[in-house]
Amino acid sequence: MSAAGAIADGHGRVGRVLSGLAVAVGCLLFLGGFGWGAIAYQPYTVPSESMSPTVSPGDRVLAERIDGSDVRRGDVVVFTDKAWGDATMLKRVVAVGGDTVACCDAQGRLTVNGKPVDEPYLANQAKASPTDFSAEVPEGKLFLLGDERMGSLDSREHLQEAGRGAVSRDDVSARVDMVAWPLSGGFVERPQSFAALPGGVSQPGPVKLILAAVVSGALLILGGAAYGPVARRFGRRNAPAARDRVTTHA
């Protein structure tokens, strides 16, 4: 074998090793990302318009499995409550145990403990509620509203019940982090208007890291798998020139 052939063969072996390593690492990231996502998140299909425009009917969201004690104001949560029909629902937490929540102030805003809360997620910056209300939230409970305040059936509809419309933290199973479908939905951000209140807002779950792992894994798998065909094509293209150089030297 000529020196040029030996070098080329050495480069080929290194390339094959690296491509195989890329595929192996890619598979770990890709499958690991999906496995992590399956453990950390539950998919949920939005059934109604009560949370528009944040999410719309038919949207597929990813909700992080959490304990009710981790819920903060501003979170969009998935919950099931017998007093609300024992159906799985999706609403936004606007007040927690110990808060006094009311509507509306002179600018039509919701207030929590007397402090006005701006809600940029409301459609057309609408009034926070078409009807005035006030409620003291019992400890261990959450006061929930839909973002579509005109038609949402939420805590306002249960104000005359024992819990003053609030839902137990134990009834919450997950917190929405992302709209997975349609792809234009994006991430569900924490509203900063609640950040100044005691307890602040929650931190996003690991959905961005999971997506990064899946995408990176897919790219490594594709890149590693493509090495062989690309290397063979370039090898065939360069072969005549290599033979000519060997013949001339002889």
N, C-alpha and C positions, 0 to 999 in steps of 0.2 A: 504494500500500500504506500502511495506517495505521502510526503509530508503534508501536502494540502489536504489529501483525503483523510489522514489521521486527525488533523485539526478539525475538519468538518464533522467527522464522526464524533469527536469529543464534544464539540458544540452541540451536536444533535442529542447526545446522551444527557447533557446538562439540561437542554431544553425539555426533553421528555420528563426528566425528574421534576423540574420546576412546574411543568404543566400538570403533572400528576398531583403534585403537592397543592397547586392552586385549586384543582377540582376537589381534593379531599377537604381542604380548609373551607372551600365554598359550600360543600355539602353540610359540614358541621354548622356553619353560620346559618345557612338557609333552613335546615331542618330544626336546628336549635331555636331559631327565631320563631318559627311556627309553633314549636312546642311550648316555648315561653309564653307566646301570645295566647295559646289555648288554656294555659294554666291561669294567667293573670287577667284575662278578659273574657267577657261573655258577649256574644252578638245579640242585638235586639232590634227588631223592626218597629219603627214608630207607627202607631196605629191611628193617630188623629192629628188635627191641626192645632192642638192646644199649646204646642211649644213652637209654633211658627213665629218669626222666621228663622229661629235658631236651627230647628230641624223641621222637616216637612213629612206628611204622611207617606209611608213607603220607604223612607230613608233607612239605611242599615247603619247602625251606630255600634261602636265598640265601647263597652262599659267595663271599667276596671272593677274586679271583685274586691270589695272593701268591707271593713267592719263599720257599723253605724257610728261608732265613736270617732271615726276619722272624718266625718262629714263637716263641712264648713259652709258658712253663708256664701251664696253665689253658685254652689255646686248644682249641676243637673244630675238628678239621681233616679235610679230605677228602684221601685218599691212595690210592695203588696200590702194592702191594709183591708181588714175585713169590713170596717165601717165604710170603706169606699167601694164596696162591691167585690172585694177579694180578687180583683183583677190586677195584673202587673201594669204599672203606670210609670210615666216619666214626667217629672216636674222639677222646678227650680226651688232650691232652699233660699228663702229670703230672711228667715229669722230662726233662732235656736232657743233652747230652753233658757228662761230668764229674761228674754227680750220682750219689749212691748212694740208691736208692729202696727202701723196705722197708715191710713191713706184718706185723703191726700192733703199735702200742704198747699200753700197758695200757688205754687208752680205746678201742681198736679203730680208731685213726686211722692213716692213711698217714703216713710220715715221708720227708722229702727232706733228705738230708745231716744226719740226726739230728733235724731240726725237724718237729714234728707239723703236719699240714695239715688244717684243718677243711674239709669238703666238703659245703656246704649243699645241693648239687644231688642228693645221693644220696637215694633213696626212703626215707622214714621214718627218716632219719639212721642208716641201716644201717651195720654194720661195713664198713670200707673194702675188705675182701676176706675171703671165707669160708676161704681158705687162706693161710697165711703164706708170704712170699717175700722175697727180697732180691736186688738186682741193681745192678751198676755199669754206668752207661750210657756206651758208647764215645763219643768225640768225633765230632761231626757226626751223631749219632743222636738219636732221640726215643723215650721210653718212653710207650706209649699204653695207656689203659684205657677201657673202656666205663663209662658211668654206672650201668648195670644190672649190678652186680658179681657177682651170683649166676649169671648165664647168659652174660655177654659173653665171646666168644673174642677175646682181645687179647694184649698182650705177655706175660702170665703163661703163656700156652700155648706160647710159643716160648723159654722161658728156657734150654733145653738147646742151642739153636742157637748158631751162631758169634757173632751180634750180641747175645746175651743177651736176645732178645725185642725189641730196639730196631729202629726203622725209620729209614732215612736221611732227612735233611731234604730231599734232592732228590726223594723220592717224594711229597712234599706238593704239592698243586696249588692248594688254596684253604682259607680259614678261614671258618667259619660265623658270620654276623653276625645273622641274623634268620630266624624261621619265617614264611614268606610265606603259607602255608596249613596249617592253618586260621588265620583272621585273629586268633584269640585267642592265638596262639602268642607273638607279640611278639619282642623282641630277646633275643639270647643274650649275657648279661652276662659280663664277665671276673670270675672269682672272686677276691675281694680277699685270700683266704687265701694266694695265691701272690705277692702284691705285695711282701711283705717279703723275699722271696728275691732273690739277685743277678739282675739283669736285669729284675726286675719283671714286669708283665703288658703285653700288647700294647694298643694303642689301637684302638677300633672304626674300621671303615672308613667310607666316605662315605654309607652307606645312608640315614641320617637326612636328609642334605642332598638326596639324590636324591629321597626321598619328598616332602620339602618342595617341591622344584621341580615335581614332577608334580602334586601337589595344588594348589599355587598356580596353576599353569598352567591346570588344569581349571577352577578357580573364575573366573579371568580370562576364559577362553573363554566360559563360561556367562553370566557377567555382561555381557560385551560383546555377545554374541548376543542377550541378553534386552532390551537397551536399546531396539532398534527397536520391537518389539511393545508394550512398556510405554509408550514415548513416544507412539506413535500412539493408544493407548487413552486416555491422559490428555489428549492433544490433542483428541480427539473430545469428551471430557467437558467440556473447558473452552471449546470453540468457541462454543456458544450464548451463554454469558455474555459472551464477547468481542464477539459481534455485537450484543447488546443494548446494551452500553456505547457502541459506535460509533454506533448509531442514535439513542440518547438525546442524545448530544453534538451530532449533526447538527441 
